[in-house]
Amino acid sequence: TMRESYASENDSGFKCLKPDLRPIVVVGGHGQLGSLFCRLFELSGYQVRKLGSQDWDRADELLDDAGMVVVSVPINLTETIIAKLGNLPEDCILADLTSVKSGPVQAMLEVHRGPVVGLHPMFGPDIASLAKQVVAYCDGRNPESYQWLLEQIQIWGATLNRISAIEHDEGMTLIQALRHFTSFVYGLHLAEEDPKLEQLLSLSSPIYRLELAMVGRLFAQDAQLYADIIMSSPQNLAMIKRFHQRFGEAIVMLDNQDKETFKQAFGRVENWFGDYAQHFLIESQGLLRQANDSTHR
Ligand code: NAD
């Protein structure tokens, strides 16, 4: 299978596309995502150094001959930390892995005169391989000097998606901020209602179990990360408030027992999804079959 072939490739390492690159310094390299990327770089034959929160007194020494610096620190510290990277060699590539892109890419362009690229891996540190995962990237400066990096990421199995920082952050308002926030509120609601989780699961169809898993997995992760993502922009808050307003409008239908309006609204959404509604029905059936197989293993 795909997973097995990548796992075995991991054991033997990956092809190195830039063997003459000077050391890669990962700022925040001891963190979750930082250490994943350190491992991938090392498995690909690069020399990797980690610059952790206690290492700034020897930062000059670590950064002096860097061929690439990758920033992977908590979101709320990212721009302050990028601002400390003003003394990199001019040909050094400056990159980051932050979940938001406008602020960090702007900060990198301001502090460094050489090549700059913003990356956003659309996955957490818990994945088994990069196969089928997406990495969004924003060109910053001198793209010709980091094409090898983009190709290296593809060798690890990921698909690249080029996007402007602004469009990225707009998309993330829906894909991340709103979605994580609704999961957060749903979790909060469950905790307050305090049903017996085991009983709920034993009554659940596979799709509800999957939904519950989607919500529950959030709370196995880092609260600070999600607070930072959700509160990273005023657009996020505006979007969440519009959602809240629609929620309220929809409840009016319920109060009025207004099934006609409900059905009309349902039809509008069905229209909006178009052919995707049918595709998603079939796709989710496939996913559920897989989920079912793995829970009965
Ligand atoms: P993390 O907290 O696990 O790692 C951050 C690391 O930065 C820690 O090791 C911390 O000690 C270190 N650090 C803190 N202050 C520092 C300083 N002044 N100098 C150097 N290092 C410092 O967080 P994470 O989940 O790995 O997230 C890191 C970045 O990756 C964030 O920008 C986040 O948006 C992005 N990201 C995370 C995920 C995810 O699911 N975890 C997914 C996509 C992108």
Residues whose N, C-alpha, C, O or C-beta is under 5 A from the ligand:
A	BS01	NAD	V27 G28 H30 G31 Q32 L33 G34 L51 G52 S53 S72 V73 P74 I75 L97 T98 S99 P121 F123 G124 P125
